Amino acid sequence: MISKIKNDFLIPATLVFIILALLPLIGAPRSWVLYVFLFFIYLAMANMWNLLAGYSGLISLCQPAFLGLAGYTMAIGTWVGVPWWIGIIGGAIIAALFALLISGAVFRLSGIYFAIGTLVVPEAIRMVFYLWKPVGGAMHGAGAGYMIKGIEGVSQHAIFWLAAVVGIGSVYLMRFIIKSKLGLGLASIRDNQRTAASIGVNVFRVKLYTFLISAFVTGVAGAIYYLNQGYIEPSATFNVRWTMVMLLATVIGGIRTEQGPIIGTIIVVILYFALARYAGYSFLIQGIILIVIMLLSPQGIMGIIKRLFSRKGVKN
């Protein structure tokens, strides 16, 4: 029963995704469209964090650097005449290149040291963008904040569907990776890195591939988010809030599962709006929820569901 759920969940999930993607066409309230837009953006980021932390064993805390660099590349590009859609692709490439640049250093670390090493990356970049003025013209807000130019004719529906493509695409990308040779390499590394290396798995290369894929997709999602926002500035961009979103969505739903980030992202979006009035305590409340979930079920909600089906199977 559990394996059947695991193998068949994409069919009903796809139908739900299609219905959600059609919301703008059926006259759904703007608030609904915003909820679903954030769901798709967060889902893509959560899937990529799950790929790193769940399937690769890399507790990466530098994801805000990837989405921020992609967002800034897209924003700065519009100031020098580069179309926004090229900026999204270019931003994702810049994010992946940056991941490649830092990989040699951070991959020398492991476990908690890897997490700490990646944690300082977004903060360092944030300080750079506070002090650096990439293009001319008046800056807005804190640091080098910029409005996105040339998007007056871009409909909100188009941006929504871009988010839908990257969010839904991340689900199928995860399935493809898990079923591929790369996925087998990830499984062997996660179980025992030394044993994997001894049987011929190129540990560095496998980790690097997942790191680059995660950076690219996270960059695309980040650029689309800031395209919708129309403005970007370093304080909110290179922020630990993004790390919390990915971590919560993955852990609450179920790390190292395909369905977990989908379930977790739904909960995170609900929490985002439910806790908006308690902005000062939002992180505290989310942290408490995270701790409770980890204590009750380290495998998240999917772990609870699997246990229920296992007991049902035993009784039958």
N, C-alpha and C positions, 0 to 999 in steps of 0.2 A: 504493500500500500504506500509506504513512504517513498520508494523508488519511483512508483507511478506518479505521485504528486510532483516529484523532482523533475521527471521527464516531460510531463504534460502541462506544466504550469504556464508555459509560453503561449499556449493556444488561448486560454481565457484571458491571459494578461494582454495579448495582442488585441483582442476584441475590445477590452476596456481602454487600452491606449488609443485605439482608433476613435472610440466614442469621445474620449477626452480631447483629442486633436480636433474634433469637429465642433467643439463648444462655440467658437467664435461665429460659426456659420448658422447656428440655430438660435442666435440671439440670447445666449446665456449672459447673466449679469456680469459686469466688468470685474467684480470682486471674485467671482468664480474663475474667470479667465486668469486673473492674477495668481490665485491659489495654484492653479494647474501649471501655470508658467513656472512658478518657483519649484513645484514638484518635479518638473522635467529637468530643470537646472540642477537642483540638489541631487536628483537621482543619478545623473551623469557623474557628478563629483563623488557621490557615495560609492558608486560602482568602481570607480578608479581607485578609491582608497581601499575598498575591499580587495581589489586585485593586488595591491601592495601589501597591506597588513594581513589580510586573510589568507591569500593564496601564495604570497611570496615571503611572508614573515618579515616584511620591512615596515616598521612603524614609522612611516614618514609624516613629519609635522611641517613640511615646507610647501604643502599644496597651495597656500595663499600666495606664495611667490610665483607659481606658475600661472594662476588665474589673473594675478595682478599684472605680470609682465605682458600677458596676452591682451588684457584690457587696455593697458597703456600704449602698446604697439598699435592697436586699432584706433585709439583716440588720437594719438600723435599723428598717425597716418592721415587722418581726416584733416588735420591742420596743414598738411603739406600737399594736399590734393589726391591722396590715395583713397579710392573708394572704400567704404566701410566693409564691404563683403570681402575684398582682398585683405583688408586689415585683420579680419577675423582669422583667415587662414594664415596670414603672415604672423599674427600674434601667437597662434598655436605652434607654429614652427619655431619662433623665438623661445617659447616656453620649453619646447623639447630640446633645443640647442643648449639652453641654460642648464637643463637637467643633465645633459651630456657633459657640460663643463664642470659641474660640481660632483659628478658621479665618482670620479677618481678619488676625491677626498673623502666623501661621506661613506663610500663602500669599504673604506678601510676600517670603519667602525661597525659594531654589531650590537644587537640588543638595545638596551637603554641608552647606550652611548650613541648609537645611530639616531635614535629619537631626539636626543639632546642636540646632536650636531645639526640635524635638519631644522630644529626649532628656531635656531638663531638666524637662519637664512632670510625668512620674510622680514624680520626686524631690521636686519642690515640693509635690505633693499628699500624698506620704508624710509630709513634715514637718508639714503641716497636720493630718493625722490623728494624728500623734504628740502634738500639743499640744491638739487639740480633742476634747472629750467630747460627742458628739452627743446622747446620751440618758443618763438617770440609771441608777443601778445600778452594781454592781461591775464593773470592767473586768478583762480577763484577758490575761495575757501582756504583750508589749511594746506600748506605746502604747495607742490606743483599740481594743483587741481585744474582739470580742463573739461570744458564742455565738448561733447561729440559734435563735430560739424558735418553738414551735408546730409543729415538724416531727416530733414523736414518732410520729405515725400515718402518716407518709409512707414508703412502702416503697422499698427500694433499687431494686427493679425499675422503679418509676415514674420515679425520678430517672434511671436508666439509659436509659429510653425517651425521656425529654426530651432527653438528650444525643444519642441516635440521631437524633431529629427535627432538631435544629439542625445536627448534623454532615452528615447526608445532604442536608438542605435547602440547606446552603451550596454543595454541589456543583451542584445544579440552579439555584440562584440565580446562580452564576457563569456557567453556560451561558446563562441567560436574558439576563444583562447583556451578555455578549460578543456575542450575536446581535442585541441591540437597538440603537437609535439612540445610546444612551449608550455602548455598546461601540465604535461607529464613531467617536464623538467622542474616546474614550480612545485609540484607535489613531492618530488623526490628531495628537493632542497629543503622544503618546509619540514619534512619528516626527519631528515638527517643530512645536513650539508656536507659533512665529510664523506659519508657513504656515497652521496650523489656524485661528488667529485671523483671518488675512487672508481666509479663505474663509467666515467667518461663524460659526465655532464659538465659543461662549461658554466660554472656557477656565476662568475662575473657577467658573462654575456647574457644569461637568462635573466638575471636581476636587472641588468641594464636595459634590456628590451622592455620589460614591464615598467621600469621607471620612465622610459621615454614615452611609451604608450599612454601611461597615466598622465604625464605632463601635457601631452598634446591634447587629449580629450578634455582634461580639466581646463586647459587654456581656451579651447573652443567654447566651453560652457561659460567661463568667466567673461570672455569677450561679448558673448550674446547677452549676458546679464547686464553688463555696463552699456551695451547698445540700447537696451530697453530703458535703462536708467537715464541715459543721455548725459551722464556726468561721471567723472572718476577723480578720486583724490586719495593720497597715500594712507591716511589714517584709517579709513574704513576698508581699504582694499587689502593691504598687507596686514590683516587683522586675524587674531586667534579665533574670532567668531566663526570664520570659515572652517577652520580645523574642527571646531566643536560641532558644526553642522554635519560634516562628513563622519566624524567619530560617532556621534549620537545615532545617525541614521543607520550606520553599519552595525553597531553594537546592539542597539535596541532591537533591530530587525533580526539580526543573526549573522555574525561574522562567518566568513568562509561558506556562505550559502548564496545561491543565486537569487532566491526570493527575499532574503533578509533585507537588502537595501531598499527594495520596493516598499515593503511593509514599514521599515524604519523611516523612510522619507515621508510617507504619509503622516506618520506621527510627528515628525519634526516640523512639517509645514503647519500642522494643527497647533503645535506648541508655539511656533513663531508668532502666530496671530493671537493666540490665547494669552500669551505672556507679554504682548506689546504694551499693555497698560502698566506692567511691572518691570519696566526696562532696567531699573536699578538692581533688581533681584533676579533677572532672567537667567544669567549664567549660574547663579547659585541653585536655582530651582532645577535647571537642566542637569547640573552636576549631581544633585541628589537623585534625580530620576535615573541617571546613568549608573550610579553606585547601586541603587536598589535592583535594577535589572541585572547587573553583573553578579550581585550576591544571590539573587533568586534563580537566575538562569544565565550562566556565562555564555550560552549559545543563543541568547536572546529569545524573541518570540517564536522563531522557527524551532528553537530547541524545545520549547514548551509544546508546540504542535506535534513535533516528532515523538515526544514522550507519550502524548495522549494517544496517538495512532498506534504506537508500540504496545501500550497497555490494552488497547482495543483489540489488536491482533492477537495478543496472548489470550484474552478472554474468549475470543472466537475460536 
